Amino acid sequence: MLRSKRNQQRQRLLLLTSDDSLRKTTAQGRSQLPPPPLSQRRVFPSTRAIRENTRRQVRKLPEVQRKKEIERINNLKRKNRILKDVYNKNLQRKVLKGQVDLSNSVRVIQD
């Protein structure tokens, strides 16, 4: 019942729209669209250029970016851990010598 009504409405709408109007809208729509991204064929001078282009594209991938970010964060954590160990070692050495009473005004790490 509903299907037949919908089909009838669709047929009426198709009869109302002429082929000319459809052609005009598609022609207007095409003129408003941007050109296709690779409208002309890319020519690389050598295989080295092809490889460089591929590497550049791979570097921009989100999973590669995420891996680099994780690696950067891990390097930062490792660096902070090393600085913490150096600080604690120097602080302990100075406390054992009696040079520091753990006040915040004394520099523990020397330049």
Backbone as XML, in Angstrom:
<?xml version="1.0"?>
<chain id="A" units="angstrom">
  <residue number="1" name="MET">
    <atom name="N" x="0.821" y="-1.186" z="0.000"/>
    <atom name="CA" x="0.000" y="0.000" z="0.000"/>
    <atom name="C" x="0.874" y="1.263" z="0.000"/>
  </residue>
  <residue number="2" name="LEU">
    <atom name="N" x="1.709" y="1.392" z="1.028"/>
    <atom name="CA" x="2.589" y="2.564" z="1.108"/>
    <atom name="C" x="3.606" y="2.565" z="-0.028"/>
  </residue>
  <residue number="3" name="ARG">
    <atom name="N" x="4.085" y="1.376" z="-0.353"/>
    <atom name="CA" x="5.081" y="1.274" z="-1.407"/>
    <atom name="C" x="4.514" y="1.738" z="-2.748"/>
  </residue>
  <residue number="4" name="SER">
    <atom name="N" x="3.297" y="1.341" z="-3.021"/>
    <atom name="CA" x="2.682" y="1.744" z="-4.295"/>
    <atom name="C" x="2.447" y="3.256" z="-4.333"/>
  </residue>
  <residue number="5" name="LYS">
    <atom name="N" x="2.052" y="3.849" z="-3.188"/>
    <atom name="CA" x="1.859" y="5.304" z="-3.145"/>
    <atom name="C" x="3.184" y="6.025" z="-3.390"/>
  </residue>
  <residue number="6" name="ARG">
    <atom name="N" x="4.238" y="5.534" z="-2.760"/>
    <atom name="CA" x="5.546" y="6.147" z="-2.951"/>
    <atom name="C" x="6.002" y="6.033" z="-4.401"/>
  </residue>
  <residue number="7" name="ASN">
    <atom name="N" x="5.758" y="4.883" z="-5.000"/>
    <atom name="CA" x="6.131" y="4.698" z="-6.403"/>
    <atom name="C" x="5.353" y="5.645" z="-7.304"/>
  </residue>
  <residue number="8" name="GLN">
    <atom name="N" x="4.077" y="5.832" z="-7.032"/>
    <atom name="CA" x="3.264" y="6.757" z="-7.827"/>
    <atom name="C" x="3.780" y="8.191" z="-7.683"/>
  </residue>
  <residue number="9" name="GLN">
    <atom name="N" x="4.094" y="8.587" z="-6.448"/>
    <atom name="CA" x="4.626" y="9.936" z="-6.231"/>
    <atom name="C" x="5.959" y="10.110" z="-6.963"/>
  </residue>
  <residue number="10" name="ARG">
    <atom name="N" x="6.787" y="9.098" z="-6.911"/>
    <atom name="CA" x="8.076" y="9.161" z="-7.584"/>
    <atom name="C" x="7.885" y="9.293" z="-9.093"/>
  </residue>
  <residue number="11" name="GLN">
    <atom name="N" x="6.938" y="8.526" z="-9.640"/>
    <atom name="CA" x="6.651" y="8.608" z="-11.076"/>
    <atom name="C" x="6.151" y="9.998" z="-11.459"/>
  </residue>
  <residue number="12" name="ARG">
    <atom name="N" x="5.277" y="10.575" z="-10.623"/>
    <atom name="CA" x="4.768" y="11.922" z="-10.893"/>
    <atom name="C" x="5.907" y="12.943" z="-10.895"/>
  </residue>
  <residue number="13" name="LEU">
    <atom name="N" x="6.769" y="12.838" z="-9.902"/>
    <atom name="CA" x="7.896" y="13.769" z="-9.828"/>
    <atom name="C" x="8.824" y="13.627" z="-11.030"/>
  </residue>
  <residue number="14" name="LEU">
    <atom name="N" x="9.040" y="12.392" z="-11.463"/>
    <atom name="CA" x="9.888" y="12.178" z="-12.631"/>
    <atom name="C" x="9.267" y="12.760" z="-13.891"/>
  </residue>
  <residue number="15" name="LEU">
    <atom name="N" x="7.951" y="12.664" z="-14.004"/>
    <atom name="CA" x="7.278" y="13.239" z="-15.169"/>
    <atom name="C" x="7.333" y="14.763" z="-15.146"/>
  </residue>
  <residue number="16" name="LEU">
    <atom name="N" x="7.266" y="15.336" z="-13.937"/>
    <atom name="CA" x="7.291" y="16.795" z="-13.824"/>
    <atom name="C" x="8.661" y="17.364" z="-14.195"/>
  </residue>
  <residue number="17" name="THR">
    <atom name="N" x="9.679" y="16.655" z="-13.868"/>
    <atom name="CA" x="11.024" y="17.155" z="-14.185"/>
    <atom name="C" x="11.386" y="16.719" z="-15.589"/>
  </residue>
  <residue number="18" name="SER">
    <atom name="N" x="11.760" y="17.662" z="-16.381"/>
    <atom name="CA" x="12.127" y="17.337" z="-17.762"/>
    <atom name="C" x="13.614" y="17.023" z="-17.827"/>
  </residue>
  <residue number="19" name="ASP">
    <atom name="N" x="14.016" y="16.447" z="-18.914"/>
    <atom name="CA" x="15.430" y="16.122" z="-19.101"/>
    <atom name="C" x="16.291" y="17.381" z="-19.178"/>
  </residue>
  <residue number="20" name="ASP">
    <atom name="N" x="15.749" y="18.443" z="-19.750"/>
    <atom name="CA" x="16.507" y="19.690" z="-19.873"/>
    <atom name="C" x="16.865" y="20.261" z="-18.509"/>
  </residue>
  <residue number="21" name="SER">
    <atom name="N" x="15.896" y="20.241" z="-17.599"/>
    <atom name="CA" x="16.180" y="20.796" z="-16.273"/>
    <atom name="C" x="17.231" y="19.963" z="-15.551"/>
  </residue>
  <residue number="22" name="LEU">
    <atom name="N" x="17.168" y="18.647" z="-15.737"/>
    <atom name="CA" x="18.178" y="17.796" z="-15.107"/>
    <atom name="C" x="19.560" y="18.069" z="-15.693"/>
  </residue>
  <residue number="23" name="ARG">
    <atom name="N" x="19.620" y="18.257" z="-17.001"/>
    <atom name="CA" x="20.913" y="18.536" z="-17.635"/>
    <atom name="C" x="21.490" y="19.867" z="-17.158"/>
  </residue>
  <residue number="24" name="LYS">
    <atom name="N" x="20.616" y="20.861" z="-17.007"/>
    <atom name="CA" x="21.077" y="22.176" z="-16.558"/>
    <atom name="C" x="21.662" y="22.094" z="-15.150"/>
  </residue>
  <residue number="25" name="THR">
    <atom name="N" x="20.968" y="21.384" z="-14.254"/>
    <atom name="CA" x="21.452" y="21.313" z="-12.873"/>
    <atom name="C" x="22.772" y="20.559" z="-12.804"/>
  </residue>
  <residue number="26" name="THR">
    <atom name="N" x="22.907" y="19.477" z="-13.595"/>
    <atom name="CA" x="24.176" y="18.748" z="-13.533"/>
    <atom name="C" x="25.299" y="19.568" z="-14.136"/>
  </residue>
  <residue number="27" name="ALA">
    <atom name="N" x="25.007" y="20.325" z="-15.197"/>
    <atom name="CA" x="26.045" y="21.171" z="-15.791"/>
    <atom name="C" x="26.449" y="22.275" z="-14.820"/>
  </residue>
  <residue number="28" name="GLN">
    <atom name="N" x="25.479" y="22.862" z="-14.130"/>
    <atom name="CA" x="25.799" y="23.899" z="-13.142"/>
    <atom name="C" x="26.575" y="23.295" z="-11.983"/>
  </residue>
  <residue number="29" name="GLY">
    <atom name="N" x="26.157" y="22.113" z="-11.557"/>
    <atom name="CA" x="26.838" y="21.454" z="-10.445"/>
    <atom name="C" x="28.279" y="21.143" z="-10.781"/>
  </residue>
  <residue number="30" name="ARG">
    <atom name="N" x="28.518" y="20.725" z="-12.025"/>
    <atom name="CA" x="29.890" y="20.410" z="-12.433"/>
    <atom name="C" x="30.761" y="21.656" z="-12.478"/>
  </residue>
  <residue number="31" name="SER">
    <atom name="N" x="30.171" y="22.770" z="-12.887"/>
    <atom name="CA" x="30.975" y="23.989" z="-12.967"/>
    <atom name="C" x="31.350" y="24.496" z="-11.576"/>
  </residue>
  <residue number="32" name="GLN">
    <atom name="N" x="30.563" y="24.164" z="-10.564"/>
    <atom name="CA" x="30.843" y="24.630" z="-9.210"/>
    <atom name="C" x="31.821" y="23.723" z="-8.475"/>
  </residue>
  <residue number="33" name="LEU">
    <atom name="N" x="31.994" y="22.499" z="-8.945"/>
    <atom name="CA" x="32.896" y="21.575" z="-8.265"/>
    <atom name="C" x="34.351" y="21.956" z="-8.523"/>
  </residue>
  <residue number="34" name="PRO">
    <atom name="N" x="35.235" y="21.720" z="-7.550"/>
    <atom name="CA" x="36.658" y="21.983" z="-7.788"/>
    <atom name="C" x="37.212" y="20.942" z="-8.754"/>
  </residue>
  <residue number="35" name="PRO">
    <atom name="N" x="38.321" y="21.228" z="-9.380"/>
    <atom name="CA" x="38.894" y="20.247" z="-10.308"/>
    <atom name="C" x="39.337" y="19.005" z="-9.542"/>
  </residue>
  <residue number="36" name="PRO">
    <atom name="N" x="39.389" y="17.872" z="-10.203"/>
    <atom name="CA" x="39.832" y="16.658" z="-9.514"/>
    <atom name="C" x="41.268" y="16.825" z="-9.028"/>
  </residue>
  <residue number="37" name="PRO">
    <atom name="N" x="41.631" y="16.200" z="-7.914"/>
    <atom name="CA" x="42.949" y="16.437" z="-7.325"/>
    <atom name="C" x="44.113" y="16.035" z="-8.226"/>
  </residue>
  <residue number="38" name="LEU">
    <atom name="N" x="43.961" y="14.952" z="-8.967"/>
    <atom name="CA" x="45.046" y="14.521" z="-9.843"/>
    <atom name="C" x="44.563" y="14.574" z="-11.289"/>
  </residue>
  <residue number="39" name="SER">
    <atom name="N" x="44.295" y="15.783" z="-11.768"/>
    <atom name="CA" x="43.769" y="15.925" z="-13.114"/>
    <atom name="C" x="44.824" y="15.588" z="-14.164"/>
  </residue>
  <residue number="40" name="GLN">
    <atom name="N" x="46.082" y="15.832" z="-13.842"/>
    <atom name="CA" x="47.125" y="15.456" z="-14.786"/>
    <atom name="C" x="48.036" y="14.429" z="-14.134"/>
  </residue>
  <residue number="41" name="ARG">
    <atom name="N" x="48.614" y="13.600" z="-14.945"/>
    <atom name="CA" x="49.432" y="12.512" z="-14.449"/>
    <atom name="C" x="50.755" y="13.051" z="-13.910"/>
  </residue>
  <residue number="42" name="ARG">
    <atom name="N" x="51.135" y="12.552" z="-12.729"/>
    <atom name="CA" x="52.401" y="12.982" z="-12.143"/>
    <atom name="C" x="53.546" y="12.203" z="-12.774"/>
  </residue>
  <residue number="43" name="VAL">
    <atom name="N" x="54.570" y="12.903" z="-13.175"/>
    <atom name="CA" x="55.732" y="12.253" z="-13.772"/>
    <atom name="C" x="56.919" y="12.514" z="-12.861"/>
  </residue>
  <residue number="44" name="PHE">
    <atom name="N" x="57.539" y="11.434" z="-12.406"/>
    <atom name="CA" x="58.705" y="11.559" z="-11.542"/>
    <atom name="C" x="59.959" y="11.344" z="-12.384"/>
  </residue>
  <residue number="45" name="PRO">
    <atom name="N" x="60.972" y="12.166" z="-12.147"/>
    <atom name="CA" x="62.180" y="12.044" z="-12.968"/>
    <atom name="C" x="62.983" y="10.775" z="-12.685"/>
  </residue>
  <residue number="46" name="SER">
    <atom name="N" x="62.872" y="10.237" z="-11.475"/>
    <atom name="CA" x="63.673" y="9.055" z="-11.156"/>
    <atom name="C" x="62.967" y="8.237" z="-10.080"/>
  </residue>
  <residue number="47" name="THR">
    <atom name="N" x="63.507" y="7.049" z="-9.842"/>
    <atom name="CA" x="62.941" y="6.208" z="-8.784"/>
    <atom name="C" x="63.232" y="6.810" z="-7.416"/>
  </residue>
  <residue number="48" name="ARG">
    <atom name="N" x="64.317" y="7.544" z="-7.311"/>
    <atom name="CA" x="64.631" y="8.211" z="-6.041"/>
    <atom name="C" x="63.536" y="9.213" z="-5.680"/>
  </residue>
  <residue number="49" name="ALA">
    <atom name="N" x="63.058" y="9.960" z="-6.680"/>
    <atom name="CA" x="61.976" y="10.925" z="-6.438"/>
    <atom name="C" x="60.692" y="10.211" z="-6.033"/>
  </residue>
  <residue number="50" name="ILE">
    <atom name="N" x="60.436" y="9.061" z="-6.638"/>
    <atom name="CA" x="59.247" y="8.280" z="-6.266"/>
    <atom name="C" x="59.362" y="7.840" z="-4.814"/>
  </residue>
  <residue number="51" name="ARG">
    <atom name="N" x="60.548" y="7.340" z="-4.445"/>
    <atom name="CA" x="60.746" y="6.887" z="-3.059"/>
    <atom name="C" x="60.606" y="8.032" z="-2.071"/>
  </residue>
  <residue number="52" name="GLU">
    <atom name="N" x="61.171" y="9.187" z="-2.408"/>
    <atom name="CA" x="61.062" y="10.353" z="-1.520"/>
    <atom name="C" x="59.605" y="10.775" z="-1.345"/>
  </residue>
  <residue number="53" name="ASN">
    <atom name="N" x="58.860" y="10.750" z="-2.436"/>
    <atom name="CA" x="57.444" y="11.107" z="-2.361"/>
    <atom name="C" x="56.690" y="10.119" z="-1.472"/>
  </residue>
  <residue number="54" name="THR">
    <atom name="N" x="56.999" y="8.836" z="-1.621"/>
    <atom name="CA" x="56.349" y="7.818" z="-0.796"/>
    <atom name="C" x="56.709" y="8.015" z="0.669"/>
  </residue>
  <residue number="55" name="ARG">
    <atom name="N" x="57.982" y="8.270" z="0.950"/>
    <atom name="CA" x="58.403" y="8.503" z="2.341"/>
    <atom name="C" x="57.685" y="9.705" z="2.939"/>
  </residue>
  <residue number="56" name="ARG">
    <atom name="N" x="57.562" y="10.767" z="2.149"/>
    <atom name="CA" x="56.883" y="11.974" z="2.620"/>
    <atom name="C" x="55.417" y="11.672" z="2.957"/>
  </residue>
  <residue number="57" name="GLN">
    <atom name="N" x="54.778" y="10.898" z="2.101"/>
    <atom name="CA" x="53.379" y="10.545" z="2.353"/>
    <atom name="C" x="53.244" y="9.672" z="3.591"/>
  </residue>
  <residue number="58" name="VAL">
    <atom name="N" x="54.177" y="8.734" z="3.767"/>
    <atom name="CA" x="54.125" y="7.841" z="4.928"/>
    <atom name="C" x="54.338" y="8.630" z="6.210"/>
  </residue>
  <residue number="59" name="ARG">
    <atom name="N" x="55.257" y="9.613" z="6.179"/>
    <atom name="CA" x="55.511" y="10.428" z="7.373"/>
    <atom name="C" x="54.280" y="11.191" z="7.821"/>
  </residue>
  <residue number="60" name="LYS">
    <atom name="N" x="53.384" y="11.517" z="6.889"/>
    <atom name="CA" x="52.192" y="12.286" z="7.223"/>
    <atom name="C" x="51.045" y="11.419" z="7.739"/>
  </residue>
  <residue number="61" name="LEU">
    <atom name="N" x="51.187" y="10.103" z="7.695"/>
    <atom name="CA" x="50.108" y="9.220" z="8.147"/>
    <atom name="C" x="49.881" y="9.377" z="9.649"/>
  </residue>
  <residue number="62" name="PRO">
    <atom name="N" x="48.623" y="9.289" z="10.101"/>
    <atom name="CA" x="48.337" y="9.495" z="11.527"/>
    <atom name="C" x="49.012" y="8.474" z="12.435"/>
  </residue>
  <residue number="63" name="GLU">
    <atom name="N" x="49.106" y="7.212" z="11.999"/>
    <atom name="CA" x="49.736" y="6.214" z="12.868"/>
    <atom name="C" x="51.228" y="6.474" z="13.020"/>
  </residue>
  <residue number="64" name="VAL">
    <atom name="N" x="51.877" y="6.984" z="11.979"/>
    <atom name="CA" x="53.302" y="7.316" z="12.074"/>
    <atom name="C" x="53.481" y="8.541" z="12.967"/>
  </residue>
  <residue number="65" name="GLN">
    <atom name="N" x="52.607" y="9.533" z="12.809"/>
    <atom name="CA" x="52.655" y="10.731" z="13.662"/>
    <atom name="C" x="52.472" y="10.335" z="15.133"/>
  </residue>
  <residue number="66" name="ARG">
    <atom name="N" x="51.510" y="9.439" z="15.395"/>
    <atom name="CA" x="51.240" y="9.002" z="16.766"/>
    <atom name="C" x="52.452" y="8.289" z="17.352"/>
  </residue>
  <residue number="67" name="LYS">
    <atom name="N" x="53.099" y="7.437" z="16.539"/>
    <atom name="CA" x="54.280" y="6.715" z="17.007"/>
    <atom name="C" x="55.411" y="7.684" z="17.345"/>
  </residue>
  <residue number="68" name="LYS">
    <atom name="N" x="55.605" y="8.704" z="16.511"/>
    <atom name="CA" x="56.637" y="9.707" z="16.792"/>
    <atom name="C" x="56.331" y="10.467" z="18.077"/>
  </residue>
  <residue number="69" name="GLU">
    <atom name="N" x="55.057" y="10.801" z="18.283"/>
    <atom name="CA" x="54.663" y="11.531" z="19.492"/>
    <atom name="C" x="54.910" y="10.675" z="20.736"/>
  </residue>
  <residue number="70" name="ILE">
    <atom name="N" x="54.575" y="9.390" z="20.665"/>
    <atom name="CA" x="54.816" y="8.482" z="21.793"/>
    <atom name="C" x="56.313" y="8.365" z="22.058"/>
  </residue>
  <residue number="71" name="GLU">
    <atom name="N" x="57.101" y="8.276" z="20.994"/>
    <atom name="CA" x="58.556" y="8.195" z="21.157"/>
    <atom name="C" x="59.110" y="9.469" z="21.792"/>
  </residue>
  <residue number="72" name="ARG">
    <atom name="N" x="58.583" y="10.627" z="21.387"/>
    <atom name="CA" x="59.032" y="11.896" z="21.963"/>
    <atom name="C" x="58.698" y="11.958" z="23.452"/>
  </residue>
  <residue number="73" name="ILE">
    <atom name="N" x="57.487" y="11.510" z="23.814"/>
    <atom name="CA" x="57.076" y="11.519" z="25.221"/>
    <atom name="C" x="57.947" y="10.571" z="26.032"/>
  </residue>
  <residue number="74" name="ASN">
    <atom name="N" x="58.250" y="9.390" z="25.473"/>
    <atom name="CA" x="59.102" y="8.436" z="26.188"/>
    <atom name="C" x="60.509" y="8.989" z="26.379"/>
  </residue>
  <residue number="75" name="ASN">
    <atom name="N" x="61.033" y="9.676" z="25.370"/>
    <atom name="CA" x="62.362" y="10.298" z="25.513"/>
    <atom name="C" x="62.347" y="11.363" z="26.603"/>
  </residue>
  <residue number="76" name="LEU">
    <atom name="N" x="61.275" y="12.141" z="26.654"/>
    <atom name="CA" x="61.153" y="13.168" z="27.685"/>
    <atom name="C" x="61.091" y="12.537" z="29.076"/>
  </residue>
  <residue number="77" name="LYS">
    <atom name="N" x="60.329" y="11.452" z="29.205"/>
    <atom name="CA" x="60.247" y="10.754" z="30.499"/>
    <atom name="C" x="61.608" y="10.201" z="30.902"/>
  </residue>
  <residue number="78" name="ARG">
    <atom name="N" x="62.327" y="9.616" z="29.938"/>
    <atom name="CA" x="63.649" y="9.059" z="30.221"/>
    <atom name="C" x="64.609" y="10.157" z="30.670"/>
  </residue>
  <residue number="79" name="LYS">
    <atom name="N" x="64.553" y="11.300" z="29.982"/>
    <atom name="CA" x="65.414" y="12.435" z="30.338"/>
    <atom name="C" x="65.092" y="12.935" z="31.746"/>
  </residue>
  <residue number="80" name="ASN">
    <atom name="N" x="63.809" y="13.054" z="32.056"/>
    <atom name="CA" x="63.415" y="13.509" z="33.389"/>
    <atom name="C" x="63.849" y="12.523" z="34.470"/>
  </residue>
  <residue number="81" name="ARG">
    <atom name="N" x="63.771" y="11.224" z="34.167"/>
    <atom name="CA" x="64.193" y="10.217" z="35.133"/>
    <atom name="C" x="65.690" y="10.329" z="35.392"/>
  </residue>
  <residue number="82" name="ILE">
    <atom name="N" x="66.478" y="10.555" z="34.342"/>
    <atom name="CA" x="67.932" y="10.707" z="34.503"/>
    <atom name="C" x="68.243" y="11.945" z="35.335"/>
  </residue>
  <residue number="83" name="LEU">
    <atom name="N" x="67.565" y="13.061" z="35.039"/>
    <atom name="CA" x="67.781" y="14.284" z="35.823"/>
    <atom name="C" x="67.392" y="14.077" z="37.285"/>
  </residue>
  <residue number="84" name="LYS">
    <atom name="N" x="66.319" y="13.342" z="37.525"/>
    <atom name="CA" x="65.890" y="13.063" z="38.899"/>
    <atom name="C" x="66.944" y="12.242" z="39.634"/>
  </residue>
  <residue number="85" name="ASP">
    <atom name="N" x="67.503" y="11.224" z="38.945"/>
    <atom name="CA" x="68.525" y="10.391" z="39.579"/>
    <atom name="C" x="69.782" y="11.199" z="39.896"/>
  </residue>
  <residue number="86" name="VAL">
    <atom name="N" x="70.188" y="12.069" z="38.971"/>
    <atom name="CA" x="71.366" y="12.916" z="39.209"/>
    <atom name="C" x="71.104" y="13.844" z="40.388"/>
  </residue>
  <residue number="87" name="TYR">
    <atom name="N" x="69.922" y="14.441" z="40.423"/>
    <atom name="CA" x="69.560" y="15.343" z="41.518"/>
    <atom name="C" x="69.605" y="14.599" z="42.853"/>
  </residue>
  <residue number="88" name="ASN">
    <atom name="N" x="68.979" y="13.431" z="42.905"/>
    <atom name="CA" x="68.945" y="12.672" z="44.161"/>
    <atom name="C" x="70.340" y="12.242" z="44.599"/>
  </residue>
  <residue number="89" name="LYS">
    <atom name="N" x="71.170" y="11.838" z="43.642"/>
    <atom name="CA" x="72.530" y="11.414" z="43.976"/>
    <atom name="C" x="73.333" y="12.580" z="44.551"/>
  </residue>
  <residue number="90" name="ASN">
    <atom name="N" x="73.251" y="13.738" z="43.885"/>
    <atom name="CA" x="73.982" y="14.909" z="44.378"/>
    <atom name="C" x="73.439" y="15.376" z="45.725"/>
  </residue>
  <residue number="91" name="LEU">
    <atom name="N" x="72.135" y="15.342" z="45.885"/>
    <atom name="CA" x="71.534" y="15.750" z="47.152"/>
    <atom name="C" x="71.978" y="14.824" z="48.276"/>
  </residue>
  <residue number="92" name="GLN">
    <atom name="N" x="71.957" y="13.527" z="48.014"/>
    <atom name="CA" x="72.364" y="12.571" z="49.041"/>
    <atom name="C" x="73.838" y="12.757" z="49.401"/>
  </residue>
  <residue number="93" name="ARG">
    <atom name="N" x="74.679" y="12.976" z="48.397"/>
    <atom name="CA" x="76.103" y="13.190" z="48.651"/>
    <atom name="C" x="76.321" y="14.431" z="49.511"/>
  </residue>
  <residue number="94" name="LYS">
    <atom name="N" x="75.612" y="15.526" z="49.191"/>
    <atom name="CA" x="75.780" y="16.760" z="49.957"/>
    <atom name="C" x="75.224" y="16.632" z="51.370"/>
  </residue>
  <residue number="95" name="VAL">
    <atom name="N" x="74.118" y="15.906" z="51.522"/>
    <atom name="CA" x="73.541" y="15.726" z="52.861"/>
    <atom name="C" x="74.481" y="14.892" z="53.718"/>
  </residue>
  <residue number="96" name="LEU">
    <atom name="N" x="75.069" y="13.841" z="53.136"/>
    <atom name="CA" x="75.981" y="12.997" z="53.901"/>
    <atom name="C" x="77.246" y="13.749" z="54.306"/>
  </residue>
  <residue number="97" name="LYS">
    <atom name="N" x="77.666" y="14.716" z="53.493"/>
    <atom name="CA" x="78.826" y="15.528" z="53.844"/>
    <atom name="C" x="78.456" y="16.618" z="54.841"/>
  </residue>
  <residue number="98" name="GLY">
    <atom name="N" x="77.166" y="16.853" z="55.021"/>
    <atom name="CA" x="76.722" y="17.891" z="55.937"/>
    <atom name="C" x="76.688" y="19.267" z="55.309"/>
  </residue>
  <residue number="99" name="GLN">
    <atom name="N" x="76.713" y="19.345" z="54.010"/>
    <atom name="CA" x="76.722" y="20.636" z="53.333"/>
    <atom name="C" x="75.319" y="21.207" z="53.150"/>
  </residue>
  <residue number="100" name="VAL">
    <atom name="N" x="74.302" y="20.365" z="53.168"/>
    <atom name="CA" x="72.938" y="20.805" z="52.865"/>
    <atom name="C" x="72.021" y="20.386" z="54.000"/>
  </residue>
  <residue number="101" name="ASP">
    <atom name="N" x="71.140" y="21.302" z="54.405"/>
    <atom name="CA" x="70.136" y="20.956" z="55.406"/>
    <atom name="C" x="68.747" y="20.873" z="54.765"/>
  </residue>
  <residue number="102" name="LEU">
    <atom name="N" x="68.718" y="20.558" z="53.455"/>
    <atom name="CA" x="67.490" y="20.379" z="52.676"/>
    <atom name="C" x="66.655" y="21.639" z="52.554"/>
  </residue>
  <residue number="103" name="SER">
    <atom name="N" x="67.284" y="22.802" z="52.608"/>
    <atom name="CA" x="66.527" y="24.020" z="52.347"/>
    <atom name="C" x="66.415" y="24.200" z="50.835"/>
  </residue>
  <residue number="104" name="ASN">
    <atom name="N" x="65.419" y="24.908" z="50.407"/>
    <atom name="CA" x="65.180" y="25.086" z="48.974"/>
    <atom name="C" x="66.100" y="26.129" z="48.359"/>
  </residue>
  <residue number="105" name="SER">
    <atom name="N" x="66.834" y="26.862" z="49.169"/>
    <atom name="CA" x="67.657" y="27.936" z="48.630"/>
    <atom name="C" x="68.991" y="27.433" z="48.093"/>
  </residue>
  <residue number="106" name="VAL">
    <atom name="N" x="69.407" y="26.227" z="48.431"/>
    <atom name="CA" x="70.710" y="25.711" z="48.026"/>
    <atom name="C" x="70.562" y="24.953" z="46.709"/>
  </residue>
  <residue number="107" name="ARG">
    <atom name="N" x="71.460" y="25.238" z="45.775"/>
    <atom name="CA" x="71.435" y="24.519" z="44.499"/>
    <atom name="C" x="72.140" y="23.191" z="44.669"/>
  </residue>
  <residue number="108" name="VAL">
    <atom name="N" x="71.488" y="22.131" z="44.230"/>
    <atom name="CA" x="72.069" y="20.806" z="44.370"/>
    <atom name="C" x="72.830" y="20.422" z="43.108"/>
  </residue>
  <residue number="109" name="ILE">
    <atom name="N" x="72.252" y="20.702" z="41.972"/>
    <atom name="CA" x="72.920" y="20.384" z="40.710"/>
    <atom name="C" x="73.828" y="21.544" z="40.349"/>
  </residue>
  <residue number="110" name="GLN">
    <atom name="N" x="75.095" y="21.200" z="40.093"/>
    <atom name="CA" x="76.066" y="22.233" z="39.765"/>
    <atom name="C" x="76.174" y="22.357" z="38.251"/>
  </residue>
  <residue number="111" name="ASP">
    <atom name="N" x="76.461" y="23.564" z="37.799"/>
    <atom name="CA" x="76.597" y="23.788" z="36.352"/>
    <atom name="C" x="77.931" y="23.324" z="35.850"/>
  </residue>
</chain>
